[in-house]
């Protein structure tokens, strides 16, 4: 039977349905940006001026009445939120401490804007610390574009955290977080978080940047140089004679496609070396030569291409044709197509920091999870990837010890009493230790332990599938879990809920092994609050081994037997509600040499002493 509504009622229903579709919108979308900037740096005053034209595409279903810009350099002023946070947190970052509070007017950082217009119309704005709040003259409608133009002026702070000038190693400029950067808007709304020195979240787009600076300075960082044969400084084509510049400055023109940030380092002492990889990627190294750098940076040219090749094979193909390693900053920090690292290091340390920051190109640069909200999905997965890469190219660690440092870091955190769930926003961890150990160590353990749950080979395939499915799409933890569920055929929501959403820990023990007629009875107990599937290996006195596999009922399946593991003797599901599990093997008690839970050591069991009994 068909029902006909009166026309006024039918119209009302259509309006209600339309409103529901917009108001109830839960789908994913991504905003888009296209930056065009021109900046002029005065190397005498350490101040710069610039213009910015930004084409902004609102791909959301929402009408936007405001936008927000990050003005990161305003953090480097006495009394800023970063200053207060650095001085009052229980365990201050030694690189910062109270240094910001002591900056003179010539040493502070600032970034101010003026003449902000939207499609040529003036917009009202208010500078609130490191955030510029902008009330739009007209709303930005769904699926529409606007052009935002502005002028800005800034002062580069002395080197304190990531950005700055005149570092301890003598680098003049580490220009990161230097421009007015539009905050991201996604299905959770605006992410206009004040900068206190932690993580970032940006919008993908194209950058067209012109930088005018003293002609003696060499620049390295994000983007492809568009005028190398005018600039020289090691960029020019072989055999090309670079003309002498007219005047005292040069204008460098860079373009960077599909990135969410733009960094540059500059110094009048940089040595610029290039390595051309067989796959067409150019690797640039910029450093200040000297007794503490030259020898190891020369050797670094061997390891950076090796690392790119290894990571591309195992975690997804690096999508750009360039990567730049630039001496600067205050340790190591990742940026689009580039990194800033301190350079006066031993070779293992230099390679290690390069590898870690390079690995961010996958998880910060290309996948670009909101690392402010999910820092462990960037820092942790980067640590996991860099552990494997260092083992492959430097022989650091071997076998099951590759991630040993990450496990130690997590165990220490879990026993410290200061651990917080990994769902905590990076800015709001109560201590630096809780943040750092969760993001770096526990995040890496999450990925290695996932290989224990679903099988290492399946996890590895899942990582490639995750990259290829979610590159340039800002995935979250649910996206990762769904990929791993599809790859493994197992249900994994419980793993996320326990290991990410809580601080519950794993502790299993062997309670009893005894003769049971002609066979042997083995009883295991769950002591910790987090349930896990178990691999239990029985070793016999004749040297043979057998495995008992105990998947959780809530996994709704089982992993395949992994290569290198003994043949499975028995598989039985273990309901998480049951605190103990007893099973029987057919061989007599006097033939058994040992029983061990998880001999691979991948399960993050806090008390491993009770995982093995020997006879």
Phi, psi and omega in degrees: 000138178256136178256139176246126178266147170304146184307316179298320180290320178299319178296321179296319180297319178297320178296318180295318178297317179298318179295320180297321181296325179280311184292329182264011182301122177236004182291165181269147177207167177223132173286164181224147180228153174220103184267136166234119184226144171233129184225144178235124183255130174261109185284352177275317182264347184063029178244155181216155177233155181198167173236151180221130171241122187235117173271116186248127179252120178269095179272005181278166175275007188255150171271125185260126178257346180224157165226165183225140176245145169274132175238073193301324186296342178292349177291336186268057179220141177305133178089357178292165178299323178295319178298310182296316180298319181293329182271341187250346178294149187297327182231082186300150170291121184296337179289338184250296180052235179255017186297322182297322183295342184257005183289138175277168179304329180279347184257342183291167170253150171206158176212116183236152178235161175209167178054044177283124181227150177238115186051040176085355180258137181295141179244146176278137180215156177221129179274117180239089182064240182266011179237134172258119179266124185240123172265121187284143177293331175218143180298151172266114184284158176304144176055044178224169181237149172223158175249122178254128179237149180198165171244148180219155172221144184216165173232132182280122180287162170300152184299117176231302184220108178067293182273164170137184182236158172052064181290171179301335179266005175088011178284130185290308187224126168246094190264079173243150184053043191258346187241160174296116187246122182295132178291157181273146175235122179224199184296346175263003180098202181285148175238074183255063183279131174302147182273120176239012175104011182258244193254180188225163178206121187230178181251134178288145176180188180257140179242131174236107191233129175245127184239121177256126185208165176315135187296341181278350183274141173256138181245137173219149179162225182284147167094163177263126178291128185271339183233054185298324183282351171268331187272313186076229177055032177091358179269337190295156177295152179301133177084356181275135174265120182277127181292151176292131181290148175272124182093190187259359183233163171234149175249116180267133183241114182244147169231137179227112181272140172051059174230166180241018175195169180214119181238149171214144173246148183215137177201149179272005178242000183302137163262134183246117177244144179237143173231127179262118178278157183297332181275007176095357178279133176259128178253124180252139172235132179234122181206161176270114183293148179171182183299329184268359186229315196304313184297313184285327177290330174296318179289331180300331181299338176281324190273329181297312177298322178299319181294318178299317181295317181296313182294324179296324180288321189261337185236357180124146185293126174301124193270354183256168181257015182204147169215135184240128174254116190239126176291130180162194178067204185229020182166266173205137179209136185271145175215173181298123176061017189192171173212154168254128177221148171289146194249346184270073187230162169294163182299313179301321179292319180296314178295320182298315180290323177298314183297317180298312182292325176297318180299333175299337180302333179277310191267332173265318189278315188257317175281317172053048166307149174299095186286347172290322182271326181233064184299330181292335178283346173258296184297319182291314180291328175295317177297318178301311182294320182289328174301314181292320182293317178298323177296321184287319188260343181238353183071023180278118182077159177204155178056228183282358182270357184303320183256017185301321180297321178294319178296318179299317179298318179292315180302317180298318179295313184297332180266357188278336185086001181247005182295143174235155180301150180286359172281353179293134176299140186303326180289342192248011169298143185287330180227156174295325180296314181298319178295307186297314182291324177291310185294312185275303188283305183294326177298320177292319178298321177310314185285319179292319179292330176300326176295329174291321184288314187250353184103133186299318182294322178292317177301317181295319175296321179297323179297318178294320179294321177301312180297311185290332179280321192248006179299137181063031182226005177056062180290158174242185186296326180293325178296318178297312182299319181296322177299314182291329175293317179295321182289324185264336186077011182250157174271128189233009180300326179299323181296314177298314186295324179279309191277334181260311188279349182226176174247020177294145188242167184257131172203110175246154179216159174268113186276319185200139171229120185211159177295141179221087187065233179274354181250200182225132178261131180236126179243127177250155177226145173262117182260319178284171185271349180259121178281151179213153168290153184235137165260119179242124183248126175258123177254130182261163185293341176275004178093349179284160181223150173222155184241137170251125183250127184237083177287157176284145176304320185288355173284337181057044179155192181215154176282156173290153177296130186277151177297140181090350179266151178297161177298141180284128177270326188204142173230123178221133176291147179240111176295134184295340180288338183272125184278349178220162181213127179242136176219165185234136172253153189283337184282151186288156183302323185285355176267351187270132176265318181201158172231130184221135172273126175052068177296343179288340179074014182276334177286130186279064179280121187291333182234087186281351181299330181265014182271351185217138172233142180237151183234000000 
